[in-house]
Amino acid sequence: MRLSALLAASLALFAQPPAAAQTAPPVMAFENVTLIDGTGSAPQPGRTVVVRGDRIADIFETGARELPQGTLARDFSGHTLMPGLIDGHVHMIPAADRESRLRALLHSGVTSVRELVSDTRISSELARRAASGEIESPAIYYSALFGGGGAGEDPRSQRSQRGMEPGTAPWSRRVTAGDDIVRVVSEARATGATGVKLYGSLDADLVAALTEEAHRQGLLVWAHTAIFPARAGDAVRAGADSIIHAKGLITEGRTDVPDTFAEGTGVWLPARDFAGTDPEAPPFPELYREMVRRGTILEPAHMADGDLARQPLPEWRAAMREWACRATGAAHRAGVTISAGTDTALRAGALHRELARLVECGLSPLDAIRAATLNNARALGIEETHGTVEVGKIADLVLVAGNPAERIGDSANVRAVIRSGRVIEVPAEAR
């Protein structure tokens, strides 16, 4: 559906001059929107959301109070205003056309991303340019990666270390029991990373040591569920803030997991009886309870399980895909916090498909939206300023046609994105 002439004119009136030409922060009012605030609360129809500068200044029932003098106020009846979406799992590598992909992501309603395999030489510069407004892009948060022997065999990891001996880059480190953990974490922190990703070929003791030291140095810890030989529960008990990939939960309680990530993903996982394993039977309920107790976030990453495949999946992968969905629903019902990430190379539209898949797996549309807003803000440690529509928070917002609380697919009907208070009209060809 094309943007109506009336809506286009309304958004055009929100256009702002360059910051240097402004004498005071602009004040804008989005009137008569249905507000989805990201907390999981029911939609609030007929609301006015006031934005001053880069912050949300006020929220009230339309007509309940007067607007500040000089406010640019426009009626957006029939539209829903939500927090800007956060894709909790992207990769800059192997994407070559990064700037155009980042722009397309922003136009799809994504205002922040978490990158989980990074060449921080690239990511830090893109993050700086995104923050300064030099490029049209979501805010970028990125990780450093730790793995054991063989973990660097992933081609993305190899490409992230060009010009260096694999496994020696501060942002992509091969770690063994004899290494100086304080030093390797400190060097990772110096790259500007928000957190560290525990990737593969690490045992439970190393997972615990790296997690403890990362937290001591103020970094978040984001771990694979299947680290091999460490299992999902090892990462949870070590205190990882997030664990990634619902399919890897199947490692819990197993005594036969291999010692290397390559063997685990290439041989062991394909041999599992996913169809015959119940994700609500022991040992999984105890794992979910421990995750709830510790506040561990689960990012299922369903798009990585074949949801973007253009051809039928092999039988074992189809069974794994369905098991990951069942496990996501079971974890959600147990009270585990679910976040949304696509595990794609900056693919616009993938996050909306991830939200639809979360609903198929048992989340309500509002729960799915919270997974991509508040829960991802928590995963990034930015929930005090982002993730919900609340007075005082950064004005990262998305305006969509329809009501995603009733039809999750409406989340893709993006008509405008507000990034740090700046309105970005979505081109018709991007919709």
C-alpha positions as CSV (number, residue, x, y, z in Angstrom):
1,M,0.0,0.0,0.0
2,R,1.4,3.4,-1.0
3,L,1.8,6.2,1.4
4,S,-1.3,8.4,1.1
5,A,-0.8,12.0,-0.1
6,L,-2.2,13.2,3.2
7,L,0.2,11.2,5.3
8,A,3.1,12.2,3.0
9,A,2.2,15.9,3.5
10,S,2.0,15.4,7.3
11,L,5.4,13.8,7.4
12,A,6.9,16.4,5.2
13,L,5.9,19.1,7.6
14,F,8.0,17.3,10.3
15,A,11.1,17.8,8.1
16,Q,13.8,19.4,10.2
17,P,16.6,21.8,9.2
18,P,20.3,20.8,9.8
19,A,21.1,20.9,13.5
20,A,23.4,23.9,13.0
21,A,20.5,25.9,11.7
22,Q,18.2,25.2,14.6
23,T,17.8,27.7,17.4
24,A,15.8,25.4,19.7
25,P,14.9,21.6,19.6
26,P,11.8,21.0,17.4
27,V,8.7,19.9,19.1
28,M,6.5,17.4,17.3
29,A,3.2,15.8,18.2
30,F,1.9,12.5,16.7
31,E,-1.8,12.7,17.4
32,N,-4.5,10.0,17.4
33,V,-2.0,7.2,17.1
34,T,-2.6,3.7,18.6
35,L,0.3,3.4,21.0
36,I,2.1,0.1,21.6
37,D,4.6,1.0,24.2
38,G,6.8,-2.1,24.1
39,T,6.2,-3.2,27.7
40,G,3.6,-5.8,26.6
41,S,0.7,-3.7,27.8
42,A,-2.4,-3.5,25.7
43,P,-2.5,-1.0,22.8
44,Q,-3.6,2.5,23.7
45,P,-5.8,4.1,21.0
46,G,-6.2,7.8,20.6
47,R,-2.9,8.8,22.1
48,T,-0.7,11.9,21.4
49,V,3.0,11.4,21.7
50,V,5.1,14.6,21.9
51,V,8.8,14.6,20.9
52,R,11.1,17.4,21.8
53,G,14.6,17.2,20.4
54,D,15.8,13.6,20.7
55,R,13.5,12.7,23.6
56,I,9.9,11.7,24.2
57,A,8.5,14.7,26.1
58,D,4.9,13.7,26.8
59,I,2.2,11.1,26.2
60,F,-1.5,11.6,26.8
61,E,-5.0,11.0,25.5
62,T,-5.5,13.2,22.4
63,G,-7.2,16.4,23.4
64,A,-6.7,15.9,27.1
65,R,-4.2,18.8,27.3
66,E,-2.8,21.7,25.3
67,L,0.3,21.3,23.3
68,P,3.3,23.6,23.8
69,Q,3.2,26.7,21.6
70,G,4.8,26.2,18.2
71,T,4.4,22.4,18.3
72,L,4.2,20.7,14.9
73,A,1.1,18.6,15.4
74,R,-0.3,16.1,12.9
75,D,-3.1,13.5,13.0
76,F,-2.1,9.9,12.3
77,S,-5.4,8.1,12.8
78,G,-5.3,4.5,11.5
79,H,-1.6,4.2,12.4
80,T,0.3,2.6,15.3
81,L,3.3,4.1,17.0
82,M,5.8,1.7,18.5
83,P,9.3,1.7,19.9
84,G,12.0,1.5,17.2
85,L,12.8,-2.2,16.5
86,I,16.1,-3.7,17.5
87,D,17.6,-6.6,15.6
88,G,19.5,-8.5,18.2
89,H,21.6,-10.5,15.8
90,V,23.2,-9.2,12.6
91,H,26.5,-9.6,10.8
92,M,28.4,-6.9,8.9
93,I,30.4,-9.7,7.2
94,P,29.9,-10.9,4.5
95,A,27.8,-7.9,3.4
96,A,29.8,-5.7,1.1
97,D,27.2,-3.0,0.5
98,R,26.9,-2.3,4.2
99,E,25.8,1.4,4.1
100,S,22.9,0.7,1.7
101,R,21.9,-2.3,3.8
102,L,22.0,-0.3,7.0
103,R,19.8,2.4,5.3
104,A,17.3,-0.3,4.2
105,L,17.3,-1.7,7.7
106,L,16.5,1.7,9.1
107,H,13.7,2.2,6.6
108,S,12.2,-1.2,7.7
109,G,11.8,0.2,11.3
110,V,15.1,-1.1,12.8
111,T,16.7,1.7,14.9
112,S,19.4,-0.4,16.6
113,V,21.3,-3.6,15.8
114,R,23.6,-5.9,17.7
115,E,26.4,-7.4,15.6
116,L,27.6,-10.7,16.8
117,V,30.6,-11.4,14.6
118,S,32.6,-8.3,14.0
119,D,35.7,-6.8,12.5
120,T,35.7,-4.0,14.9
121,R,37.8,-1.9,12.6
122,I,34.8,-1.7,10.3
123,S,32.0,-1.8,13.0
124,S,33.5,1.0,15.2
125,E,33.8,3.3,12.2
126,L,30.2,2.6,11.0
127,A,28.9,3.0,14.6
128,R,30.6,6.4,14.8
129,R,29.2,7.5,11.5
130,A,25.7,6.3,12.4
131,A,25.9,8.1,15.7
132,S,27.0,11.4,14.1
133,G,24.3,11.2,11.4
134,E,26.9,10.9,8.6
135,I,25.1,7.8,7.3
136,E,21.4,6.9,7.6
137,S,21.7,3.8,9.8
138,P,20.4,2.2,13.0
139,A,22.6,2.6,16.0
140,I,25.3,-0.1,16.0
141,Y,26.4,-2.2,19.0
142,Y,29.0,-4.8,18.4
143,S,30.8,-7.7,20.1
144,A,34.2,-9.2,20.4
145,L,34.4,-13.0,20.0
146,F,36.1,-15.7,22.0
147,G,36.4,-19.3,20.9
148,G,38.7,-22.3,21.4
149,G,40.7,-24.2,18.8
150,G,38.8,-24.5,15.6
151,A,36.2,-21.9,16.4
152,G,37.8,-19.5,13.9
153,E,37.0,-21.9,11.0
154,D,33.7,-20.0,10.4
155,P,34.4,-18.0,7.2
156,R,32.9,-14.9,8.7
157,S,35.3,-15.1,11.6
158,Q,38.2,-15.6,9.2
159,R,37.1,-12.5,7.1
160,S,36.8,-10.5,10.3
161,Q,40.6,-10.9,10.9
162,R,42.0,-10.0,7.5
163,G,45.6,-8.9,7.8
164,M,46.1,-10.7,11.1
165,E,46.9,-14.3,12.1
166,P,43.6,-16.0,12.8
167,G,42.7,-16.1,16.4
168,T,45.0,-13.3,17.5
169,A,42.8,-10.2,16.8
170,P,41.6,-8.5,20.0
171,W,38.0,-8.7,18.7
172,S,38.3,-12.4,17.5
173,R,40.4,-14.3,19.9
174,R,41.3,-18.0,20.3
175,V,41.4,-18.6,24.0
176,T,42.9,-21.6,25.9
177,A,43.1,-22.4,29.6
178,G,46.7,-21.1,29.8
179,D,45.9,-17.6,28.5
180,D,45.8,-14.4,30.6
181,I,42.0,-14.0,30.8
182,V,42.3,-10.5,32.3
183,R,44.4,-9.3,29.3
184,V,42.4,-10.8,26.5
185,V,39.1,-9.4,28.0
186,S,40.8,-6.0,28.5
187,E,42.0,-6.0,24.9
188,A,38.5,-6.9,23.7
189,R,37.0,-4.1,25.7
190,A,39.4,-1.6,24.2
191,T,37.8,-2.2,20.8
192,G,34.7,-0.5,21.9
193,A,32.6,-3.7,22.1
194,T,29.5,-3.7,24.2
195,G,29.8,-7.3,25.0
196,V,31.7,-10.5,24.2
197,K,30.3,-13.5,22.3
198,L,31.3,-16.9,23.5
199,Y,31.3,-18.8,20.3
200,G,32.6,-22.4,20.2
201,S,35.2,-25.0,21.3
202,L,35.2,-23.7,24.9
203,D,34.7,-26.0,28.0
204,A,32.6,-25.1,30.9
205,D,35.5,-23.8,33.0
206,L,36.7,-21.4,30.3
207,V,33.1,-20.2,29.8
208,A,32.8,-19.4,33.5
209,A,36.2,-17.7,33.6
210,L,35.6,-15.5,30.6
211,T,32.1,-14.6,31.8
212,E,33.3,-13.6,35.2
213,E,36.1,-11.5,33.9
214,A,33.9,-9.8,31.2
215,H,31.4,-8.8,33.8
216,R,34.1,-7.5,36.1
217,Q,35.3,-5.3,33.3
218,G,31.8,-4.1,32.5
219,L,31.1,-6.1,29.4
220,L,28.0,-8.1,28.7
221,V,28.2,-11.8,27.8
222,W,26.3,-13.3,24.8
223,A,26.9,-17.0,24.4
224,H,25.9,-19.7,21.9
225,T,23.6,-22.3,23.4
226,A,25.8,-25.0,21.9
227,I,29.4,-24.0,22.5
228,F,30.8,-27.5,22.4
229,P,32.0,-29.0,24.6
230,A,30.1,-26.5,26.9
231,R,26.4,-26.9,26.9
232,A,23.5,-24.4,27.1
233,G,23.2,-24.9,30.9
234,D,27.0,-24.3,31.4
235,A,26.6,-20.8,29.8
236,V,23.5,-20.1,31.9
237,R,25.1,-21.2,35.2
238,A,28.2,-19.2,34.3
239,G,26.0,-16.1,34.2
240,A,25.8,-15.3,30.5
241,D,23.4,-12.4,29.9
242,S,22.0,-13.9,26.7
243,I,22.1,-17.3,25.0
244,I,21.7,-17.6,21.3
245,H,19.9,-20.2,19.1
246,A,17.0,-22.2,20.5
247,K,18.1,-25.3,18.5
248,G,21.3,-25.5,20.7
249,L,19.2,-26.0,23.8
250,I,19.2,-29.7,22.8
251,T,22.7,-30.0,24.2
252,E,21.4,-29.7,27.8
253,G,21.7,-32.8,29.8
254,R,23.8,-34.6,27.1
255,T,26.9,-36.5,28.0
256,D,28.0,-37.2,24.4
257,V,28.6,-33.7,23.1
258,P,31.9,-33.4,21.1
259,D,34.9,-31.3,22.0
260,T,34.9,-29.0,19.0
261,F,32.4,-26.7,17.5
262,A,33.1,-27.9,14.0
263,E,32.2,-31.5,14.9
264,G,29.3,-30.4,17.0
265,T,27.6,-28.4,14.3
266,G,28.7,-30.5,11.3
267,V,28.1,-34.0,12.7
268,W,26.5,-34.1,16.1
269,L,23.6,-31.8,15.6
270,P,22.4,-33.4,12.3
271,A,22.4,-36.8,14.1
272,R,20.0,-35.6,16.9
273,D,16.5,-37.0,17.1
274,F,14.8,-33.6,17.2
275,A,11.4,-35.0,16.2
276,G,11.5,-37.4,19.1
277,T,12.8,-35.0,21.8
278,D,10.3,-33.2,23.9
279,P,11.5,-29.7,24.9
280,E,9.1,-29.7,27.8
281,A,10.4,-32.9,29.3
282,P,13.4,-33.2,31.6
283,P,16.1,-31.8,31.6
284,F,14.6,-28.7,29.8
285,P,12.2,-27.5,32.5
286,E,15.0,-27.2,35.0
287,L,17.1,-25.2,32.4
288,Y,14.2,-22.8,31.9
289,R,13.7,-22.3,35.6
290,E,17.4,-21.5,36.0
291,M,17.2,-19.0,33.1
292,V,14.2,-17.3,34.8
293,R,16.0,-17.3,38.1
294,R,19.1,-15.6,36.6
295,G,17.3,-13.4,34.1
296,T,19.0,-15.1,31.2
297,I,17.6,-13.9,27.8
298,L,17.0,-16.4,25.0
299,E,17.4,-15.3,21.4
300,P,16.0,-18.1,19.3
301,A,17.3,-16.8,15.9
302,H,14.7,-18.7,13.8
303,M,15.8,-17.1,10.6
304,A,19.0,-19.0,10.9
305,D,17.1,-22.3,11.0
306,G,15.9,-22.2,7.4
307,D,13.1,-19.7,7.6
308,L,14.6,-17.7,4.7
309,A,15.3,-20.8,2.6
310,R,14.2,-20.7,-1.0
311,Q,14.0,-24.5,-1.3
312,P,12.8,-27.4,0.9
313,L,15.1,-28.1,3.8
314,P,16.8,-31.5,4.4
315,E,14.7,-33.7,6.8
316,W,17.0,-33.2,9.8
317,R,17.1,-29.4,9.3
318,A,13.3,-29.2,9.0
319,A,13.0,-31.3,12.3
320,M,15.5,-29.0,14.0
321,R,13.7,-25.9,12.8
322,E,10.4,-27.2,14.3
323,W,12.1,-28.3,17.5
324,A,13.6,-24.8,17.9
325,C,10.1,-23.4,17.6
326,R,8.7,-25.8,20.2
327,A,11.5,-25.1,22.6
328,T,11.0,-21.3,22.2
329,G,7.3,-21.7,23.1
330,A,8.2,-23.9,26.0
331,A,10.8,-21.5,27.3
332,H,8.3,-18.6,26.9
333,R,5.6,-20.4,28.8
334,A,8.1,-21.1,31.6
335,G,8.7,-17.3,31.9
336,V,12.1,-17.1,30.0
337,T,12.7,-13.6,28.5
338,I,12.7,-13.9,24.7
339,S,14.6,-11.5,22.4
340,A,14.4,-11.2,18.6
341,G,17.4,-11.5,16.3
342,T,17.7,-12.7,12.7
343,D,21.3,-13.9,12.3
344,T,21.4,-12.3,8.8
345,A,23.8,-10.1,6.9
346,L,21.9,-6.9,7.4
347,R,18.8,-8.2,5.6
348,A,15.9,-5.7,5.7
349,G,12.5,-7.4,6.4
350,A,14.0,-10.4,8.1
351,L,13.1,-9.1,11.6
352,H,9.5,-8.8,10.7
353,R,9.6,-12.5,9.6
354,E,11.3,-13.4,12.9
355,L,8.5,-11.7,14.8
356,A,5.9,-13.7,12.7
357,R,7.8,-16.9,13.5
358,L,7.8,-16.0,17.2
359,V,4.0,-15.7,17.1
360,E,3.9,-19.1,15.3
361,C,6.0,-20.5,18.2
362,G,3.5,-19.4,20.9
363,L,4.2,-15.7,21.7
364,S,1.4,-13.2,21.4
365,P,2.0,-10.4,18.9
366,L,2.6,-8.0,21.8
367,D,5.1,-10.5,23.3
368,A,6.9,-10.7,19.9
369,I,7.0,-6.9,19.7
370,R,8.5,-6.7,23.2
371,A,11.1,-9.3,22.1
372,A,12.3,-6.8,19.5
373,T,12.0,-3.7,21.7
374,L,12.3,-3.8,25.5
375,N,13.8,-7.3,25.7
376,N,16.5,-6.5,23.1
377,A,17.2,-3.2,24.9
378,R,17.8,-5.3,28.0
379,A,20.1,-7.6,26.1
380,L,22.1,-4.6,25.1
381,G,22.0,-2.9,28.5
382,I,20.2,0.2,27.2
383,E,16.8,-0.4,28.7
384,E,17.0,2.8,30.7
385,T,17.0,4.9,27.5
386,H,15.6,2.7,24.8
387,G,13.1,-0.1,24.1
388,T,9.8,1.5,25.3
389,V,7.7,4.5,24.5
390,E,8.1,6.4,27.8
391,V,8.5,10.0,28.8
392,G,12.2,10.9,29.0
393,K,13.5,8.1,26.8
394,I,15.2,8.5,23.4
395,A,12.7,9.1,20.6
396,D,13.5,6.0,18.6
397,L,10.0,5.2,17.2
398,V,8.4,3.6,14.2
399,L,5.0,4.5,12.7
400,V,3.2,1.7,10.9
401,A,-0.1,1.4,9.1
402,G,-2.6,-1.0,10.9
403,N,-2.3,-2.7,14.2
404,P,0.5,-5.2,14.8
405,A,-1.1,-6.2,18.1
406,E,-3.9,-7.8,16.1
407,R,-1.9,-8.8,13.0
408,I,1.8,-9.1,13.6
409,G,2.4,-8.8,9.8
410,D,1.4,-5.1,10.2
411,S,4.7,-4.4,11.8
412,A,6.2,-4.4,8.3
413,N,3.8,-1.6,7.1
414,V,6.4,1.0,8.0
415,R,5.5,4.5,7.0
416,A,8.0,6.5,9.0
417,V,10.9,6.0,11.4
418,I,11.9,8.4,14.1
419,R,15.6,8.0,15.0
420,S,16.8,10.1,18.0
421,G,13.9,12.5,17.3
422,R,14.6,12.9,13.6
423,V,11.7,11.8,11.3
424,I,12.7,9.6,8.4
425,E,10.0,9.1,5.8
426,V,10.2,5.7,4.2
427,P,10.5,5.8,0.4
428,A,7.6,4.1,-1.4
429,E,10.1,1.8,-3.1
430,A,11.3,0.6,0.3
431,R,7.9,-0.6,1.3
